[in-house]
Protein backbone atom coordinates (compact mmCIF):
# COMPACT_ATOMS: atom_id res chain seq x y z
CA UNK A 1 0.00 0.00 0.00
CA UNK A 2 2.84 2.38 0.76
CA UNK A 3 4.18 1.62 -2.50
CA UNK A 4 1.00 2.59 -4.23
CA UNK A 5 0.94 5.85 -2.41
CA UNK A 6 4.44 6.65 -3.33
CA UNK A 7 3.77 5.87 -7.06
CA UNK A 8 0.83 8.14 -7.05
CA UNK A 9 2.90 10.93 -5.59
CA UNK A 10 5.62 10.44 -8.14
CA UNK A 11 3.17 10.39 -10.97
CA UNK A 12 1.69 13.58 -9.86
CA UNK A 13 5.06 15.24 -9.77
CA UNK A 14 5.85 14.24 -13.31
CA UNK A 15 2.58 15.53 -14.53
CA UNK A 16 3.22 18.78 -12.90
CA UNK A 17 6.53 19.23 -14.68
CA UNK A 18 4.99 18.38 -17.99
CA UNK A 19 2.17 20.73 -17.43
CA UNK A 20 4.54 23.56 -16.85
CA UNK A 21 6.43 22.79 -20.06
CA UNK A 22 3.45 22.79 -22.25
CA UNK A 23 0.59 24.48 -20.90
CA UNK A 24 -2.75 24.23 -22.75
CA UNK A 25 -6.33 25.02 -21.86
CA UNK A 26 -7.74 23.37 -18.91
CA UNK A 27 -9.61 20.24 -19.61
CA UNK A 28 -13.01 19.45 -18.32
CA UNK A 29 -13.39 18.23 -14.72
CA UNK A 30 -13.07 14.53 -14.29
CA UNK A 31 -15.58 12.28 -12.84
CA UNK A 32 -15.15 11.90 -9.05
CA UNK A 33 -13.40 8.73 -8.18
CA UNK A 34 -14.95 6.04 -6.20
CA UNK A 35 -14.87 6.36 -2.31
CA UNK A 36 -11.88 4.69 -0.92
CA UNK A 37 -12.22 2.10 1.72
CA UNK A 38 -12.56 3.14 5.36
CA UNK A 39 -9.32 3.80 7.19
CA UNK A 40 -8.30 1.57 10.02
CA UNK A 41 -9.67 2.35 13.59
CA UNK A 42 -7.50 4.82 15.45
CA UNK A 43 -6.13 4.08 18.90
CA UNK A 44 -8.39 4.73 21.96
CA UNK A 45 -8.02 8.33 23.05
CA UNK A 46 -7.25 9.25 26.72
CA UNK A 47 -10.18 9.18 29.30
CA UNK A 48 -12.23 12.28 29.39
CA UNK A 49 -12.35 14.53 32.51
CA UNK A 50 -14.83 13.50 35.39
CA UNK A 51 -18.20 14.84 34.65
CA UNK A 52 -20.18 17.11 37.10
CA UNK A 53 -22.19 15.41 39.90
CA UNK A 54 -25.61 14.56 38.64
CA UNK A 55 -28.80 15.86 40.28
CA UNK A 56 -30.05 14.05 43.45
CA UNK A 57 -32.26 11.12 42.75
CA UNK A 58 -35.93 11.19 43.61
CA UNK A 59 -36.92 10.34 47.30
CA UNK A 60 -37.21 6.61 47.83
CA UNK A 61 -40.40 5.00 49.14
CA UNK A 62 -40.89 4.74 52.97
CA UNK A 63 -39.32 1.61 54.34
CA UNK A 64 -41.39 -1.09 56.00
CA UNK A 65 -42.23 -0.74 59.77
CA UNK A 66 -39.52 -2.22 61.98
CA UNK A 67 -40.27 -5.14 64.26
CA UNK A 68 -41.64 -4.33 67.82
CA UNK A 69 -38.92 -3.84 70.43
CA UNK A 70 -38.79 -5.85 73.68
CA UNK A 71 -40.90 -4.67 76.68
CA UNK A 72 -38.93 -2.30 78.93
CA UNK A 73 -38.40 -2.93 82.69
CA UNK A 74 -41.21 -1.89 85.12
CA UNK A 75 -40.95 1.67 86.45
CA UNK A 76 -40.63 2.48 90.19
CA UNK A 77 -43.83 2.54 92.33
CA UNK A 78 -45.36 6.01 92.45
CA UNK A 79 -46.05 7.89 95.72
CA UNK A 80 -49.31 7.10 97.59
CA UNK A 81 -52.23 9.30 96.71
CA UNK A 82 -53.87 11.60 99.27
CA UNK A 83 -56.42 10.04 101.71
CA UNK A 84 -59.90 10.27 100.37
CA UNK A 85 -62.66 12.08 102.26
CA UNK A 86 -64.52 10.12 104.97
CA UNK A 87 -67.61 8.53 103.60
CA UNK A 88 -71.02 9.17 105.11
CA UNK A 89 -72.09 7.04 108.05
CA UNK A 90 -74.01 3.99 107.11
CA UNK A 91 -77.62 3.63 108.09
CA UNK A 92 -78.42 2.21 111.51
CA UNK A 93 -78.73 -1.51 111.55
CA UNK A 94 -81.96 -3.19 112.47
CA UNK A 95 -82.67 -3.67 116.16
CA UNK A 96 -81.62 -7.08 117.29
CA UNK A 97 -84.02 -9.49 118.79
CA UNK A 98 -84.60 -9.21 122.52
CA UNK A 99 -82.46 -11.51 124.58
CA UNK A 100 -83.89 -14.09 126.85
CA UNK A 101 -84.95 -12.93 130.28
CA UNK A 102 -82.27 -13.34 132.89
CA UNK A 103 -81.06 -11.99 136.19
CA UNK A 104 -79.73 -8.55 135.32
CA UNK A 105 -77.55 -6.61 137.74
CA UNK A 106 -77.92 -6.47 140.69
CA UNK A 107 -79.23 -10.00 140.50
CA UNK A 108 -81.91 -11.44 142.70
CA UNK A 109 -83.42 -8.70 144.87
CA UNK A 110 -83.90 -9.79 148.50
CA UNK A 111 -87.49 -9.84 149.69
CA UNK A 112 -86.45 -7.68 152.65
CA UNK A 113 -85.44 -4.94 150.23
CA UNK A 114 -88.73 -5.12 148.36
CA UNK A 115 -90.59 -4.83 151.67
CA UNK A 116 -88.48 -1.93 152.95
CA UNK A 117 -89.76 1.65 153.41
CA UNK A 118 -87.51 4.39 151.93
CA UNK A 119 -89.24 7.16 153.93
CA UNK A 120 -88.53 5.35 157.21
CA UNK A 121 -85.03 4.72 155.85
CA UNK A 122 -84.41 8.43 155.33
CA UNK A 123 -85.61 9.15 158.86
CA UNK A 124 -83.24 6.46 160.18
CA UNK A 125 -80.37 7.97 158.13
CA UNK A 126 -80.91 11.16 160.13
CA UNK A 127 -81.59 9.67 163.59
CA UNK A 128 -82.03 5.91 163.56
CA UNK A 129 -83.03 5.58 167.24
CA UNK A 130 -86.12 7.77 166.74
CA UNK A 131 -89.47 6.05 166.26
CA UNK A 132 -89.94 7.68 162.83
CA UNK A 133 -86.84 5.76 161.76
CA UNK A 134 -88.01 2.49 163.30
CA UNK A 135 -86.06 2.88 166.54
CA UNK A 136 -87.07 2.61 170.17
CA UNK A 137 -87.14 6.33 170.67
CA UNK A 138 -84.26 6.13 173.18
CA UNK A 139 -80.83 7.43 172.21
CA UNK A 140 -77.98 5.08 173.18
CA UNK A 141 -76.08 6.49 176.14
CA UNK A 142 -72.43 7.34 175.98
CA UNK A 143 -71.21 9.08 172.87
CA UNK A 144 -72.47 12.32 171.41
CA UNK A 145 -75.37 11.66 169.05
CA UNK A 146 -73.49 12.78 165.94
CA UNK A 147 -71.05 9.87 166.27
CA UNK A 148 -73.96 7.50 165.55
CA UNK A 149 -75.83 9.42 162.81
CA UNK A 150 -75.29 8.53 159.15
CA UNK A 151 -75.78 12.09 158.01
CA UNK A 152 -73.04 13.39 160.34
CA UNK A 153 -70.33 11.70 158.28
CA UNK A 154 -72.02 11.54 154.87
CA UNK A 155 -74.06 14.79 154.78
CA UNK A 156 -77.72 15.20 153.92
CA UNK A 157 -76.96 14.76 150.22
CA UNK A 158 -74.67 11.75 150.66
CA UNK A 159 -71.77 13.54 149.00
CA UNK A 160 -69.60 13.76 152.12
CA UNK A 161 -66.97 16.50 152.14
CA UNK A 162 -67.23 17.12 148.39
CA UNK A 163 -70.16 19.54 148.53
CA UNK A 164 -72.56 20.79 151.22
CA UNK A 165 -70.37 19.55 154.11
CA UNK A 166 -67.08 20.72 152.59
CA UNK A 167 -66.64 23.30 155.39
CA UNK A 168 -68.19 21.32 158.27
CA UNK A 169 -65.79 20.93 161.17
CA UNK A 170 -65.29 17.69 163.07
CA UNK A 171 -63.10 15.89 165.54
CA UNK A 172 -59.83 16.78 163.83
CA UNK A 173 -60.87 20.29 162.87
CA UNK A 174 -61.90 21.80 166.19
CA UNK A 175 -65.33 20.23 166.86
CA UNK A 176 -64.82 17.40 169.35
CA UNK A 177 -68.51 16.50 169.62
CA UNK A 178 -68.90 15.18 166.10
CA UNK A 179 -66.88 13.07 163.65
CA UNK A 180 -64.99 14.31 160.64
CA UNK A 181 -66.98 14.35 157.43
CA UNK A 182 -66.24 11.34 155.24
CA UNK A 183 -64.62 11.55 151.83
CA UNK A 184 -66.69 8.56 150.66
CA UNK A 185 -69.16 9.31 147.86
CA UNK A 186 -72.15 7.49 149.28
CA UNK A 187 -74.34 8.45 146.32
CA UNK A 188 -71.95 6.69 143.94
CA UNK A 189 -71.81 3.65 146.23
CA UNK A 190 -75.60 3.46 146.23
CA UNK A 191 -75.54 3.22 142.44
CA UNK A 192 -72.68 0.74 142.12
CA UNK A 193 -73.42 -1.67 145.00
CA UNK A 194 -76.19 -4.25 145.16
CA UNK A 195 -78.80 -4.01 147.95
CA UNK A 196 -77.15 -6.88 149.77
CA UNK A 197 -73.72 -5.25 149.53
CA UNK A 198 -75.11 -1.99 150.90
CA UNK A 199 -76.76 -3.85 153.75
CA UNK A 200 -73.40 -5.39 154.69
CA UNK A 201 -71.68 -2.00 154.46
CA UNK A 202 -74.20 -0.46 156.85
CA UNK A 203 -74.20 -3.18 159.47
CA UNK A 204 -70.43 -3.75 159.26
CA UNK A 205 -69.72 -6.16 162.14
CA UNK A 206 -66.03 -5.35 161.84
CA UNK A 207 -66.62 -1.66 162.50
CA UNK A 208 -65.71 0.33 165.60
CA UNK A 209 -67.67 -0.14 168.83
CA UNK A 210 -70.96 1.69 168.50
CA UNK A 211 -70.39 3.80 171.62
CA UNK A 212 -66.87 4.89 170.76
CA UNK A 213 -66.30 8.47 169.64
CA UNK A 214 -64.05 8.09 166.62
CA UNK A 215 -64.13 8.72 162.88
CA UNK A 216 -64.34 5.01 162.01
CA UNK A 217 -67.62 3.51 160.79
CA UNK A 218 -69.53 1.97 163.70
CA UNK A 219 -70.65 -1.62 164.03
CA UNK A 220 -74.38 -1.06 163.68
CA UNK A 221 -75.07 -4.77 164.11
CA UNK A 222 -73.98 -4.61 167.76
CA UNK A 223 -76.51 -4.87 170.55
CA UNK A 224 -78.42 -1.63 170.80
CA UNK A 225 -77.70 -0.76 167.18
CA UNK A 226 -79.80 -1.03 164.03
CA UNK A 227 -82.30 -3.78 163.44
CA UNK A 228 -82.22 -5.60 160.10
CA UNK A 229 -85.45 -3.91 159.08
CA UNK A 230 -83.95 -0.48 159.77
CA UNK A 231 -80.83 -1.35 157.77
CA UNK A 232 -82.94 -2.48 154.78
CA UNK A 233 -84.99 0.73 155.04
CA UNK A 234 -81.77 2.76 154.84
CA UNK A 235 -80.62 0.70 151.86
CA UNK A 236 -83.88 1.44 150.03
CA UNK A 237 -83.59 5.12 150.95
CA UNK A 238 -80.08 5.19 149.45
CA UNK A 239 -81.25 3.46 146.28
CA UNK A 240 -84.56 5.24 145.76
CA UNK A 241 -85.08 8.06 148.25
CA UNK A 242 -82.45 10.70 147.57
CA UNK A 243 -83.28 13.74 145.48
CA UNK A 244 -80.68 15.09 143.08
CA UNK A 245 -79.31 18.37 144.56
CA UNK A 246 -78.77 20.00 141.15
CA UNK A 247 -82.50 19.64 140.46
CA UNK A 248 -83.18 22.03 143.37
CA UNK A 249 -80.19 24.41 143.53
CA UNK A 250 -76.60 25.02 142.42
CA UNK A 251 -73.65 24.87 144.80
CA UNK A 252 -70.17 26.25 144.16
CA UNK A 253 -67.30 25.30 146.47
CA UNK A 254 -64.27 27.59 146.23
CA UNK A 255 -60.97 27.66 148.08
CA UNK A 256 -58.72 25.01 149.54
CA UNK A 257 -59.91 21.83 151.18
CA UNK A 258 -60.31 22.14 154.93
CA UNK A 259 -56.94 22.00 156.72
CA UNK A 260 -54.90 23.60 159.48
CA UNK A 261 -52.42 26.35 158.69
CA UNK A 262 -49.56 25.92 161.16
CA UNK A 263 -47.64 28.93 159.87
CA UNK A 264 -49.71 31.15 162.18
CA UNK A 265 -49.82 31.36 165.97
CA UNK A 266 -52.24 30.10 167.01
CA UNK A 267 -52.90 27.77 164.05
CA UNK A 268 -55.64 28.79 161.64
CA UNK A 269 -58.29 26.52 160.20
CA UNK A 270 -58.61 27.00 156.45
CA UNK A 271 -62.08 26.25 155.11
CA UNK A 272 -63.57 26.55 151.62
CA UNK A 273 -66.46 28.89 150.81
CA UNK A 274 -69.86 27.52 149.83
CA UNK A 275 -72.15 29.59 147.58
CA UNK A 276 -75.71 28.50 146.83
CA UNK A 277 -77.50 29.90 143.78
CA UNK A 278 -80.47 29.26 141.49
CA UNK A 279 -82.57 27.96 144.39
CA UNK A 280 -85.85 26.76 142.89
CA UNK A 281 -84.84 27.89 139.39
CA UNK A 282 -86.20 24.68 137.87
CA UNK A 283 -89.59 24.93 139.57
CA UNK A 284 -92.82 26.88 139.12
CA UNK A 285 -93.53 29.39 141.89
CA UNK A 286 -97.29 29.45 141.28
CA UNK A 287 -97.52 25.69 141.65
CA UNK A 288 -95.14 25.96 144.59
CA UNK A 289 -97.50 28.30 146.41
CA UNK A 290 -100.19 25.64 146.16
CA UNK A 291 -97.79 23.00 147.52
CA UNK A 292 -96.93 25.35 150.38
CA UNK A 293 -100.59 25.88 151.23
CA UNK A 294 -101.21 22.16 151.36
CA UNK A 295 -98.04 21.01 153.16
CA UNK A 296 -96.60 23.97 155.12
CA UNK A 297 -99.17 26.70 155.73
CA UNK A 298 -100.80 25.13 158.80
CA UNK A 299 -97.57 25.32 160.86
CA UNK A 300 -95.50 28.02 159.18
CA UNK A 301 -98.24 30.57 158.47
CA UNK A 302 -99.00 32.57 155.37
CA UNK A 303 -95.44 33.86 154.84
CA UNK A 304 -93.35 31.17 156.56
CA UNK A 305 -92.45 33.22 159.62
CA UNK A 306 -94.58 31.50 162.29
CA UNK A 307 -91.90 28.99 163.36
CA UNK A 308 -88.36 29.96 164.33
CA UNK A 309 -85.97 27.52 162.63
CA UNK A 310 -82.70 28.29 164.34
CA UNK A 311 -83.28 32.02 163.97
CA UNK A 312 -84.57 31.70 160.41
CA UNK A 313 -87.98 31.80 158.77
CA UNK A 314 -88.90 28.95 156.43
CA UNK A 315 -88.10 31.06 153.35
CA UNK A 316 -84.70 32.05 154.75
CA UNK A 317 -83.98 28.44 155.71
CA UNK A 318 -84.68 27.28 152.14
CA UNK A 319 -82.50 30.05 150.69
CA UNK A 320 -79.56 29.51 153.05
CA UNK A 321 -79.71 25.75 153.62
CA UNK A 322 -81.29 24.26 150.52
CA UNK A 323 -79.14 21.12 150.99
CA UNK A 324 -81.00 20.29 154.24
CA UNK A 325 -84.50 21.68 153.70
CA UNK A 326 -85.60 19.14 151.07
CA UNK A 327 -84.50 16.25 153.31
CA UNK A 328 -86.68 17.39 156.20
CA UNK A 329 -89.63 18.15 153.93
CA UNK A 330 -89.47 14.58 152.64
CA UNK A 331 -88.30 12.58 155.67
CA UNK A 332 -89.49 14.81 158.51
CA UNK A 333 -87.94 16.06 161.74
CA UNK A 334 -88.75 13.80 164.70
CA UNK A 335 -90.97 15.58 167.22
CA UNK A 336 -91.28 18.66 164.98
CA UNK A 337 -92.41 17.73 161.47
CA UNK A 338 -94.05 14.61 160.14
CA UNK A 339 -92.29 12.65 157.38
CA UNK A 340 -93.53 12.56 153.77
CA UNK A 341 -94.85 16.13 153.65
CA UNK A 342 -93.44 16.56 150.12
CA UNK A 343 -92.16 13.42 148.37
CA UNK A 344 -92.31 14.14 144.62
CA UNK A 345 -89.32 15.92 143.03
CA UNK A 346 -91.41 18.22 140.82
CA UNK A 347 -93.45 19.35 143.85
CA UNK A 348 -90.22 19.99 145.75
CA UNK A 349 -88.85 22.05 142.85
CA UNK A 350 -92.03 24.13 142.79
CA UNK A 351 -91.95 24.61 146.58
CA UNK A 352 -88.33 25.80 146.35
CA UNK A 353 -89.32 28.24 143.57
CA UNK A 354 -92.06 29.73 145.77
CA UNK A 355 -89.95 29.96 148.97
CA UNK A 356 -87.03 31.53 147.09
CA UNK A 357 -89.15 34.70 146.75
CA UNK A 358 -88.01 36.93 149.63
CA UNK A 359 -91.01 39.23 149.15
CA UNK A 360 -93.63 36.56 149.72
CA UNK A 361 -91.53 34.61 152.22
CA UNK A 362 -89.30 37.15 153.97
CA UNK A 363 -86.59 36.73 156.54
CA UNK A 364 -87.90 37.05 160.13
C-alpha positions, 0 to 999 in steps of 0.5 A: 500500500505504501508503495501505491501511495508513493507511485501516485505521488511520483506520478503527480510530480511528473505531470506537474513538470509536464504541465509547466512545459506545455501548458494548454487550456484546462480540460473538463473536470473529471468524474469523481473517483470512487470512495476509498475504503474506510481507514483503520480504527484509530487508537483509543483516546485518553479518558475524558475529565470527570463529569459534574455530579448529577442531580439528586435522585428522587426520594425513595419509598418509605421503608417497611415498619420495623419489628416491635422492640422488647418490653422495657423494665417496670418503672418504680412505684409512684407515691401514695395518693392523698387520703380520700374524704370520709364517707357518710355514716351507714344507716343504723342496723336493724334492732336485734331481737330481745335476749332471753330474760335473765337476772340482770344486775344487781341480781336477785333482789332480797325480799327484805329490800322489796318490803323496805320503806324508803321514807322510814329509811331516810328518817333512820339515816338522820336519827335511827333511834327515833321512832320515825326511823323504826327505833325505840325512841331512846338514844344510846347512852355514851357518845355524842349523838353525831357519832352515831348518825349517818348524816353526820359523816355523809351529809344530807346529800350523801356527797360527804366532804365534796359539797354541802359539808365541805366546810363542816368541822369535826373531831380533827378540825376543832369540833370534838362532839362530832366526827370528821366528814367522810370523803366517801361518795355514798351516792356513787356507792348506792348506784354501784353496789347491790342491795345486799352489799349496801346492807353489809356495808351499813351493818359492818360487824367489823366496825368500831364499837358503836359507843366509841367516839371516833371517825371510824364507821360503827358496828351497827349490828352490835346490841343496841344498834340497828335492826335488820329492818332499819338497815334495809330501810336505809338501803332502800332510801339510798337506792330510791329516796335521795333527790338530786341536789342539782335539780333544786339548787346550784352549789359552788365550792371555792378555796382550799380543802379544809386543813390547818395552817400551822404557819400562824400562831395560834394555828388557823383553820382553812375552810372553803367557801360555799355559795348557793344559787339558782334555788328553785330555778327549775320549779314553778312558783305558782304551783309551789304556792299551792304545795306550800298551802297544802303542806306547810301553811298550817304550821309556818303561816302565810309567809313562813315566819310562824316557826323559828328555825334556828333564827330563820324563817322557812323562806330564809332556811330554804334560801340559806340551807337548801341542801338540808331543807328538802330532806326534812320536807321529805323525811321529817324532823322527829318531834317537829315535822311529820315525814312525807310532807313533800315526796315528789321531786317536781313538787319539791322544785315548785316549793323551792321556787315559791320559797325563794321569793323573799317578798312573799316569804321574807326573813324574820 
